[in-house]
Amino acid sequence: MMQNDENVVKASASAAENDDHSEKISTEKRTASRWIEEDEKIPETPKKKSPYIQIPVIIAICIFAASLLAFFAYKYIFIAEPEGITWTWHSDDEDVDWYFEFKDNNIFKADFGSFEITTNYLKDKNDSSVNKLTFADASLYGQNIGCIFLGTEIDYTISGNRLAGDQKMTLTYPDDEEETEFVLEQTKEKTSPLDLPEDFKEDEKLTGEWVNVFSTDSATQTYIFNDDGSMELTVKYQLDQGHYFEIRRNCTYTVDKNEINITWVNKDPVVHHAEYTIKNGTLIIDGAYFTRKGSVATPDEAKK
């Protein structure tokens, strides 16, 4: 009986040893497998950083740049409209050079000598095959600014390269049976034909803006005397539908006591000599009466 029990114990011990050995082998296998798996892991691909400028933004910038180039190409190379530059035309009859500009808000400006004439212009785009202009309104029909006849329809065409500075603008009048063409040429802005007087002595009582006492809302005459010897003589007529017609004579002047010498340029320089007095806030010059801008005085009051 004891021998059997001993055999049973030995068998149990042997079985236990076998179990421990099996568990040890199993553990070693798991450990080895873990290391193998870790060694064989594929490194993760690093995430790509987003570019600083996203693709849609790049596309938008390219579109904007292309639009900008197209705009400048149109404005400075292929444009066939009168705005944006200065045009010149020589009058053989007057032997003077005229300068024309088409500005914002349908404002037209013409210069010759030291004179500036400003009025309105309109474009007619109803017929795409013909470019048409009208200056001022019908009330000024028959009057002209150089080769620009007011209140009548004008056809125009523009040729040449603006960037190269060789554009030409040809004007014709549909009602002209002789079909005369007036050719305006692209030019640089004109310079002033007047030089300020040296050692100018100011009359502070004269300096400032004066308005003719007979001025109205529809017709205004003003003198502006500046403290540097420059001055402006302006007549402005208010027309229908917000249009206007203005003639400005840019001048220089000198004063000595109550005497004034005014210089302007037509074809050649012209010097106008006059006497002036300032009495009770009224400027009297060349027989005309002026009060300072902003003050109110009737003609009778001004003459007192």
C-alpha positions as CSV (number, residue, x, y, z in Angstrom):
1,M,0.0,0.0,0.0
2,M,2.8,2.4,0.8
3,Q,4.6,1.6,-2.4
4,N,1.5,2.4,-4.4
5,D,1.1,5.6,-2.6
6,E,4.8,6.5,-3.3
7,N,4.2,5.7,-6.9
8,V,1.2,7.9,-7.0
9,V,3.1,10.8,-5.4
10,K,6.0,10.4,-7.9
11,A,3.5,10.3,-10.7
12,S,1.8,13.4,-9.4
13,A,5.2,15.2,-9.0
14,S,6.2,14.2,-12.4
15,A,2.9,15.5,-13.8
16,A,3.4,18.7,-11.9
17,E,6.9,19.1,-13.3
18,N,5.6,18.5,-16.8
19,D,2.9,21.2,-16.3
20,D,5.5,23.7,-15.0
21,H,7.7,23.0,-17.9
22,S,4.9,23.3,-20.4
23,E,3.8,26.6,-18.8
24,K,7.4,27.9,-18.9
25,I,7.7,27.0,-22.6
26,S,4.4,28.7,-23.3
27,T,5.5,31.8,-21.5
28,E,8.7,31.9,-23.3
29,K,6.9,31.5,-26.6
30,R,4.6,34.4,-25.8
31,T,7.5,36.6,-24.8
32,A,9.4,35.7,-28.0
33,S,6.3,36.3,-30.1
34,R,5.8,39.7,-28.5
35,W,9.3,40.8,-29.3
36,I,9.0,39.4,-32.8
37,E,5.8,41.2,-33.4
38,E,7.2,44.5,-32.0
39,D,10.3,44.1,-34.2
40,E,8.2,43.4,-37.3
41,K,5.8,46.4,-36.7
42,I,5.8,48.8,-39.7
43,P,6.7,52.3,-38.7
44,E,3.8,54.7,-39.0
45,T,4.0,57.1,-41.9
46,P,4.4,60.6,-40.6
47,K,1.3,62.8,-41.3
48,K,1.8,65.4,-44.0
49,K,1.8,68.9,-42.8
50,S,-0.8,71.2,-44.5
51,P,0.8,73.7,-46.7
52,Y,0.8,77.3,-45.5
53,I,-1.3,78.4,-48.5
54,Q,-4.1,76.1,-49.3
55,I,-4.7,75.1,-53.0
56,P,-8.0,77.1,-53.3
57,V,-6.2,80.2,-52.0
58,I,-3.5,79.7,-54.6
59,I,-6.1,79.3,-57.3
60,A,-7.9,82.5,-56.2
61,I,-4.6,84.4,-56.2
62,C,-3.8,83.2,-59.7
63,I,-7.3,84.3,-60.9
64,F,-6.9,87.7,-59.3
65,A,-3.4,88.2,-60.8
66,A,-4.8,87.2,-64.3
67,S,-7.6,89.6,-63.9
68,L,-5.2,92.4,-62.8
69,L,-3.0,91.8,-65.9
70,A,-6.1,91.8,-68.1
71,F,-7.2,95.1,-66.6
72,F,-3.9,96.8,-67.1
73,A,-3.6,95.4,-70.6
74,Y,-7.0,96.8,-71.4
75,K,-6.4,100.1,-69.7
76,Y,-2.9,100.8,-71.0
77,I,-2.6,98.9,-74.2
78,F,-5.8,98.0,-76.0
79,I,-8.3,100.5,-74.5
80,A,-10.2,102.4,-77.1
81,E,-11.9,105.0,-74.9
82,P,-10.9,108.6,-74.3
83,E,-10.6,108.6,-70.5
84,G,-7.3,108.3,-68.6
85,I,-4.9,110.3,-70.7
86,T,-4.3,113.8,-72.1
87,W,-5.0,114.5,-75.8
88,T,-3.7,117.4,-77.8
89,W,-4.8,119.1,-81.0
90,H,-3.3,122.0,-82.9
91,S,-5.5,124.8,-84.2
92,D,-4.0,126.2,-87.4
93,D,-6.5,129.1,-87.4
94,E,-5.6,130.2,-83.8
95,D,-2.0,128.7,-84.0
96,V,-2.4,127.3,-80.5
97,D,-2.2,123.9,-79.0
98,W,-5.3,122.6,-77.2
99,Y,-5.2,119.9,-74.5
100,F,-8.3,117.7,-73.7
101,E,-9.0,115.4,-70.8
102,F,-12.0,113.2,-70.1
103,K,-12.3,112.9,-66.3
104,D,-14.4,111.0,-63.8
105,N,-18.1,111.8,-63.5
106,N,-18.4,112.8,-67.2
107,I,-16.3,115.9,-66.7
108,F,-14.5,117.3,-69.8
109,K,-11.6,119.7,-69.5
110,A,-9.9,121.7,-72.2
111,D,-6.8,123.9,-71.9
112,F,-5.0,126.4,-74.1
113,G,-2.5,128.9,-73.0
114,S,-3.4,129.6,-69.4
115,F,-7.1,129.1,-69.9
116,E,-9.2,126.2,-68.7
117,I,-12.6,125.3,-69.9
118,T,-14.7,122.7,-68.1
119,T,-18.1,121.2,-69.0
120,N,-19.9,117.8,-69.1
121,Y,-19.8,115.1,-71.8
122,L,-22.0,112.1,-72.4
123,K,-21.4,108.8,-74.3
124,D,-24.0,107.2,-76.4
125,K,-23.5,103.4,-76.4
126,N,-26.9,102.4,-78.0
127,D,-25.1,101.5,-81.2
128,S,-22.1,99.2,-80.5
129,S,-20.7,99.8,-84.0
130,V,-20.3,103.6,-83.5
131,N,-18.9,105.6,-80.6
132,K,-20.7,108.8,-80.0
133,L,-20.1,111.8,-77.7
134,T,-22.0,114.9,-76.9
135,F,-20.6,117.9,-75.0
136,A,-22.6,120.2,-72.7
137,D,-26.2,120.5,-73.9
138,A,-28.2,122.0,-76.7
139,S,-28.3,125.5,-75.1
140,L,-24.6,125.9,-76.2
141,Y,-25.2,124.6,-79.7
142,G,-22.9,126.5,-82.2
143,Q,-20.2,127.3,-79.7
144,N,-16.9,125.5,-79.8
145,I,-13.9,124.5,-77.7
146,G,-11.2,124.2,-80.2
147,C,-12.4,121.4,-82.5
148,I,-15.1,120.4,-80.0
149,F,-18.5,121.8,-81.1
150,L,-20.9,121.9,-78.2
151,G,-24.4,120.6,-78.1
152,T,-24.0,118.4,-81.2
153,E,-23.3,114.7,-81.8
154,I,-19.7,113.6,-82.4
155,D,-18.4,110.2,-83.7
156,Y,-15.0,109.1,-82.5
157,T,-12.6,106.3,-83.1
158,I,-9.3,105.5,-81.2
159,S,-6.3,103.7,-82.7
160,G,-2.8,102.9,-81.5
161,N,-1.1,101.6,-78.4
162,R,-1.6,103.6,-75.2
163,L,1.4,102.0,-73.5
164,A,3.6,103.1,-76.4
165,G,2.1,106.6,-76.2
166,D,1.0,106.7,-79.8
167,Q,-2.8,106.6,-79.6
168,K,-4.9,108.8,-81.8
169,M,-8.5,109.9,-81.5
170,T,-10.4,110.9,-84.7
171,L,-13.5,113.0,-84.4
172,T,-16.1,113.5,-87.1
173,Y,-19.5,115.1,-87.2
174,P,-22.4,113.2,-88.8
175,D,-24.0,116.5,-89.9
176,D,-20.8,117.7,-91.6
177,E,-21.3,117.3,-95.4
178,E,-17.5,117.8,-95.9
179,E,-16.8,114.9,-93.4
180,T,-13.9,116.8,-91.9
181,E,-11.7,114.8,-89.5
182,F,-10.1,116.2,-86.4
183,V,-7.2,114.1,-85.1
184,L,-6.2,114.3,-81.5
185,E,-3.0,112.7,-80.3
186,Q,-1.9,111.2,-77.0
187,T,0.4,113.4,-75.1
188,K,1.9,114.0,-71.7
189,E,0.2,116.5,-69.3
190,K,1.0,120.1,-70.2
191,T,3.0,122.3,-68.0
192,S,2.0,125.8,-66.8
193,P,3.0,128.6,-69.2
194,L,3.2,131.0,-66.3
195,D,6.0,131.6,-63.8
196,L,5.2,133.1,-60.4
197,P,6.5,136.7,-59.9
198,E,9.7,137.1,-58.0
199,D,9.8,139.0,-54.8
200,F,6.0,139.2,-54.7
201,K,4.5,141.7,-52.2
202,E,1.1,140.6,-51.0
203,D,-1.8,142.9,-50.2
204,E,-3.5,141.1,-47.4
205,K,-6.7,143.0,-47.9
206,L,-6.9,141.7,-51.4
207,T,-5.9,138.1,-50.8
208,G,-8.8,135.7,-50.9
209,E,-11.9,134.8,-53.0
210,W,-14.2,137.5,-54.3
211,V,-17.7,137.1,-55.9
212,N,-19.3,139.5,-58.3
213,V,-22.3,141.1,-56.7
214,F,-24.4,140.5,-59.8
215,S,-23.7,136.7,-59.6
216,T,-26.7,134.3,-59.4
217,D,-27.2,130.6,-59.0
218,S,-27.1,130.3,-62.8
219,A,-24.1,132.6,-63.5
220,T,-21.2,133.3,-61.2
221,Q,-18.1,135.4,-61.6
222,T,-15.2,135.1,-59.1
223,Y,-11.7,136.3,-58.5
224,I,-9.2,134.4,-56.4
225,F,-6.0,136.2,-55.3
226,N,-3.4,133.9,-53.7
227,D,-0.6,135.0,-51.4
228,D,2.1,133.7,-53.8
229,G,1.2,135.9,-56.8
230,S,-1.1,133.5,-58.6
231,M,-4.8,134.2,-59.3
232,E,-7.9,132.9,-61.0
233,L,-10.6,134.7,-62.9
234,T,-13.6,132.3,-63.3
235,V,-17.0,132.5,-64.9
236,K,-19.4,129.6,-64.3
237,Y,-22.8,129.0,-66.0
238,Q,-25.2,126.4,-64.5
239,L,-27.1,124.6,-67.3
240,D,-30.0,122.2,-67.3
241,Q,-29.9,118.7,-65.9
242,G,-26.9,119.5,-63.6
243,H,-24.6,120.4,-66.5
244,Y,-22.4,123.4,-66.3
245,F,-19.9,125.4,-68.4
246,E,-16.9,127.1,-66.8
247,I,-14.2,129.3,-68.1
248,R,-11.1,129.9,-65.9
249,R,-8.3,132.2,-66.6
250,N,-5.2,131.3,-64.7
251,C,-3.0,134.3,-64.1
252,T,-0.2,135.9,-62.1
253,Y,-0.4,139.4,-60.6
254,T,1.6,142.0,-58.8
255,V,0.3,145.0,-56.8
256,D,1.7,148.4,-56.0
257,K,-0.5,150.5,-53.8
258,N,-3.9,150.5,-55.6
259,E,-2.6,149.4,-58.9
260,I,-2.6,145.8,-60.2
261,N,-0.9,144.1,-63.2
262,I,-2.5,140.8,-64.2
263,T,-0.8,138.4,-66.6
264,W,-2.3,135.5,-68.5
265,V,-1.4,133.6,-71.7
266,N,-3.5,133.3,-74.8
267,K,-1.3,132.6,-77.8
268,D,1.2,135.0,-76.2
269,P,1.4,136.5,-72.7
270,V,-1.0,139.4,-72.1
271,V,-0.5,141.9,-69.3
272,H,-3.6,143.8,-68.1
273,H,-3.2,146.9,-66.0
274,A,-6.0,148.1,-63.7
275,E,-6.7,150.1,-60.6
276,Y,-8.6,148.7,-57.6
277,T,-10.0,149.8,-54.4
278,I,-11.4,148.0,-51.4
279,K,-14.1,150.0,-49.5
280,N,-16.5,148.8,-46.9
281,G,-15.7,145.1,-47.7
282,T,-16.3,145.7,-51.5
283,L,-13.6,145.2,-54.1
284,I,-14.0,147.5,-57.1
285,I,-11.9,146.6,-60.2
286,D,-12.4,147.3,-63.9
287,G,-15.8,148.9,-62.9
288,A,-17.1,145.7,-61.4
289,Y,-18.1,145.1,-57.8
290,F,-17.1,142.1,-55.7
291,T,-17.7,141.0,-52.2
292,R,-15.8,138.3,-50.2
293,K,-17.2,134.8,-50.7
294,G,-19.8,134.1,-48.0
295,S,-20.8,137.7,-47.4
296,V,-24.1,139.1,-48.7
297,A,-24.4,142.4,-50.4
298,T,-26.8,143.8,-53.1
299,P,-25.3,145.7,-56.0
300,D,-26.7,149.0,-54.6
301,E,-25.1,148.3,-51.2
302,A,-21.8,147.5,-52.8
303,K,-21.8,150.8,-54.7
304,K,-22.2,152.9,-51.5
